[in-house]
């Protein structure tokens, strides 16, 4: 009897995990289909910075080589990770509110 209960619980938990994963993947697909600007607006500033600190894309949460200066967009989902300051033209995080080189406010006011 103990084995039967264990098997049933394992099946139920496994099914729940698979359904939850499928929902998450569908949500990610819908988010990746949205335009870049809208996707960046939906991400909170703190969430984006926390994910970048972990060296993952803020949009899709997949690993990204942030040290490679040739990469400005996520190779997995296409969200813009880096752009140029409107005043000093330095490369900066697309999520930053201010340029780290000159302190100018990011274009659009919120980065």
RAWO-V904098 format. One record per helix or strand. SS is the DSSP state (H for helix, E for strand). FROM is the first residue (numbers start at 1). TO is the last residue. If there is no record, write none. Layout:
BEGIN
{{SS FROM TO} {SS FROM TO}}
END
This chain:
BEGIN
{{H 2 33} {H 36 42} {H 45 53} {E 56 56} {E 63 63} {E 73 73} {E 80 80} {E 82 84} {E 91 93} {E 98 98} {E 105 105}}
END
